[in-house]
Amino acid sequence: MNSFPHPPPDALLCAENLHKAYGSTPALAGADFRISAGEIVAVMGPSGSGKSTLLHCLAGIVPPDAGTVHFDGSELSGLSDARRSALRRSAFGFVFQFGQLVPELTCLENAALPMRLTGTGRKEAEARAARWLERLEVGDVRHHRPGQVSGGQGQRVAVARALVNSPRVIFADEPTGALDSLNGERVMHLLTEAARESGTAVVLVTHESRVAAYSDREVVVRDGRARDLAGAA
């Protein structure tokens, strides 16, 4: 594992020597990570290894106890809470294991939500969201609520929501963990295809080798440390 005294020039998102503990339990113990624009990196490791904590630190959701995270040349810890929140709404997209769609909203409204939160008008936001729903093969359920669609359809709506704001990075935390293998493969194919076409980087947390196979390279987290299987981190 190598340290980065300065962010690599081609790195869009870069972490160095991250430490994070919850009480007396260490989650990260000197993890390094980097990803370039348009790259898909799978973060793998056993349960409890620290891979989800690494994702949360990279996304600015939780602060590390020590170490640094740079995004596009700026250190996240140097930004205000408001600026980090704005970054998560505009430059970052998120796909979670169980979708986490808002049950009271339609699938179209869910997909448009990130744009609405950044002040985009309803008509424009929903028009773009509708295009992503069509692109992800769920345009026919746009007026359904999440409880009225299948798990695979709901997860594709979540992918549309992650992509609608043209983010620089998508953080996908076990995005197929609640799906059967067929739906999981379809979600991964559509997610990675759309990300590659738009030049969006993807940090993909998974414990499944078939999901990691969609990535450009793999980083294994074990005992709070990250090892790049390509030898690049």
N, C-alpha and C positions, 0 to 999 in steps of 0.2 A: 504494500500500500504506500503510495507516494503522497506527500503533502504538496500543496500549491502555495508557495510564498506570495504569489500574486495570481489572480484569476487568469487561466489560460486565455490567450487572445481570441480564440474561436469559441469560448464557452459562453453560452447564453445564461446558464444557471450553474453556479459553482459553490460547493461547500467545502470547508477545510476544518478538520480536527474538531468535529462536533461532539459535544458531550451533553447528555441529558439524563437526569435521574428523576424518578418519581418516589419521593421519600428516600428510603435507603436502597431502592432497587434501581440499578443503572439500566437505562434503555439504549443509550449510545455512549461509546467509550473511545472516541477519537475517529469518527467516520469521515471519510472524504468522498466527494461525489462531484461529477461535472456532466453537463449535457449541452450539446450544441443545437443551434436552431435546426428544426426539421428532423432531429434525431429521435428515435424511439429506444428507450433504455428500460429493460426489465430489471426490477429490484426484487431479488429472490431471497429466500431464507426460511428457516423453520418458524413455527409460531413462537412469538415472544423474542425473536431475534433482534427486533428494533427497526424492522423495515417500514412499518407504518409511522413510527415516531420520526424516522428520517424524512418521510414524505411530508409530515406535518411541519417539520422545521424548514424544509425547502420551500414550502408554500407560505411560510410566515404565519401559520396558524398558531404554533406554539414557539416561544423563543428558546434557543438552546441555552444551557447553563454556561457553556464556553464554546469557542469556535466562531466561525463567520460563515454567512451565506451571502453571496453576491448574485444579483440578478441584473443583467444588462449593464454591468459596471457599477451598480449602486449596492451598498451593503444594506441588507434588510433591517438590521438592528439600528441603523442610523436614521431610519424613516419613522415618522410619527405613526401612532396607531391608525389615525385616519387615512394616512397615505398607504399603509399596508392594506387596509380594508379596501381602498379604492383599487389597488393593484389586483387584489383577489377578484374584484368584480369585473375588471376590464382586461388585464393581461393574462390572467389565469382562468382555466376552466377545470371543473371537477366532475368526476364520475365515481360514485361510491358503489359498494357491493349491492346494496338494496335500493339503489336509485335515488331515494330520498326526495321523491316528487311531492309537491304540495297537494294533498288529497282534495282540497276544495276547488282547485283550479283545473281547467281542462288541460289536455296534453299540449295544445297550442299555447295556452297561457303559461304553462310550465316552461316550455322551450323558449318563450320570449322573455321570461323573467329577468335574466341577467341584463338584457338591453333596457328593460323598463327601469331596473334599479340604477342604471347609469343616466337616466333622464330621457331616453329615446321615447318618442311618442308611440302610442299603442299601435296605430296603423302600420308604421314602418317596422316596429319590432315584430309584430305578428306576421307581416309579409316575409321578413327574413326567416323567422322561425318556421313558417310553412314550407319554405324552400328546403330547409334542412330536414324537416320531417319527411318530405317527399324523397330527398336524397337518401335518407336512411330507411326508406321503405315502410314508413308508418304514417303517411299522409292521410290514410283513410280513417285513422283514429283521432284526428286532431281535435274533434269536439267531444271526445270521450274523457271521462275523469280517470285518474290512475287506477282506481279500483275496478274499472270496467275493461281493462286490457290485460293481456298476458304478461308474464314476467319478462319475456324476451322483447315484447313491444315496449313495455315500460322502460327497459334499460336502453333501448334505442332512442326513446324520447329524452332520456337523461344524457345520452351522447349528443343529441341535437342541442340541448340546453348548454352543454359544455362548449360546443363549437360556435354558437350563434354570435358571440361577440368577437369573433376572429382572434382568439387568445394566442399569446406567444407560446404558452406551455399548458398542457393538460395534465392534471394529476389524476390517475386512475387507480383507485385502491380496490383490488380484487374485483374488477368490474364484471367478471363472469361467475363469481363465487356462488351466486344464488340461482344460476341457470343450469339447465341440462346441457349436455355436450353439444348438441346440434345448435341450440340457440346461442350458446357461448361462442362457438366458432363463427356464427353469423355476426354477432356483435363485434367480435375482435376484427373480423375482416372489414366491416364497414367503418369502424373507428380508425383503424390504422390506414386504410385507403384514403379516408377523408383527411386525416392528419397529414399524410404525405403530400396530398394534392395542395393543401393550403400552407405547407411549410411549417406546421405546428410541431413543436417538440412534445414528446409524451413520456412522462415518468410513470411507469407501469408496475405497480406492486402486485406480485402474484407468487403463489407457491406451486403453480402448475406449469410443467415444462411445455405443454402444448400451447399455453397462452404466451409464455416467454418466447416461443419460436417466432412470434410475429415481430419481435424487436430486432434492432440492429446489433445490440450487444447486451450482455447480462452483467449485473453487479450483484454479488452475493453478500448479504449481511448476516454475520454470525457473531454472537457475543458483543453486539454493539459496534462492530467494525465492518467496513465495506471493502470487498475485494473485487476488482474488475477482472472478469474472466478473459478480457482481451488485453489485459496488462496496461490499460490506459489510465487507470485511476488508482 
